[in-house]
């Protein structure tokens, strides 16, 4: 290889490497899946919280909620979020399937998160999409 072309090949190789790394990262994000072990049954989750003496983390969601769908690939696919949620009994409530539960808590926007004591008292709540870092800060306060 001649000396004048060497920088062109090096720059081209570096550009290709960066594009490959970015592409793999985007592919992983697009194909990430939820790893949080959601409970799907409200009554069973409440009973489990009492039995284990843990607070209940209630995630109100809906199939038509774009931020909720995005969180499946980001927040709920994050290993650290999953680990922190092990301190809770995490239950997912689809507001269309269970409007009575959403009504009980006055839920009117998605996504909404409610933390309940094992006795069922609301400790705190918040609405809106949260990326993993923000969710972790909120959970750990």
N, C-alpha and C positions, 0 to 999 in steps of 0.2 A: 504494500500500500504506500502510495506516495505521501510525503509529508504534508503537502497543502490540503489534501482531502481528509486527513486524520481528524481535525476538529469537526468537520461536517458529520462524520460517522459517529463520533463521540456524542455530539449534541443530539443527533438522531436516535442513538441508542438510549440516551437518558430520557428523551421525550417519550419514547416507546415504553420505557420502564415506568415512568410516572403515570402514563395513561393506563397501563395495566394495573397498577396498584389502585388507582382511583376507580377503575372499572370493577375490580374485585370487591372493593369496599361498598360501592353502590349496589352490586349484585347481592352481597350479604344482607344489606339493609332491606332490600326489596323482598328477599326470601326468608327473612327472620320470622320466627313463629313465637307465639306466647309460650312462656315456660312457667308462669305463675300457676300454682295448683288451685285454681278457682273451685270453690264449692258452688254447685248449681242449685242446691235446695236450701231455701231460706230457713226453714224450721230446723233442719239438720245442722246447718251452720251455727245457728243460735245455740243449740244444745251442745255442740262441740266447744264453743267458746266458754260456756259455763263449766263443762267437764274439764277443760284444759286450763281454766282461769286465765284466758287470753282475751284481749279486746277483739272486736269484730271489725274488719276492714271491708266496707261495703262499697262496691263499684257499680254505680248506676250507668247503664249504657243502652244503646239501641243500634240495630243493624243499619239504620239510615244516618247515623252520626259519623261524618267524615273524620273528626279528630279521634273518635273511639277506634275507628279502623286503622288509623295511623299508629295509635298507641300499641296495637297488637304487634307491630313490627319494630317498635322502639322501646318504650317504657316497659311493657309487659314481656319483652324478649330479653331484658337486661338481667344478667346473673346477680348483680348486686341488689337490684330492686327485689328480685325473688328472695334473696337471702334475708333482707330486712323484713319482708312480709311474713317470714316464718315466725316472727314474734306475734303475729295476728292470726285470726282465722279469716282468710280472704274469701269473700263471696261476691259473685257477679250477679247482678240483677238486671235482666232485660226489661226495660220499662213497658215495652209493648206486651210482653208475656205476663208481667206482674204489675199492672198499673196500681193495684191496691197498696203494694209496698211503697212504690214511688209516691203515691198520694199521702201515705202515712208520714213520710218525711218531707213533704212539700217540695219534691224534686220537680223542677220545671226547666232545667237545661242539662245538656249532656256534654261531656261526661261530668258526673258529680261523684265525689268520694265522701263517705261518712265513716268516722271512727266511733264505734260504740263500746262502752264498757261491757263487761261480761253480763251485767245486769240489764243492758239495753239502753243505758243513758247516752245521749249524744255527747261525745267529748270534743269533737270538732268536725268541721266539714269544709269542703271547698269544691268549686266548679271550674271547669276549663281544662284544656289539654295541658299536660305537664310532661316534659321530656324527663328522662331518667334522673338527671342531676337535680332538677327541681323537685321531683317526687321524693327523692331521698332526703333532701333538706326538710321538706314538709313532714315526712314520716318520722324523722328523727328529732323533731322539736317537741 
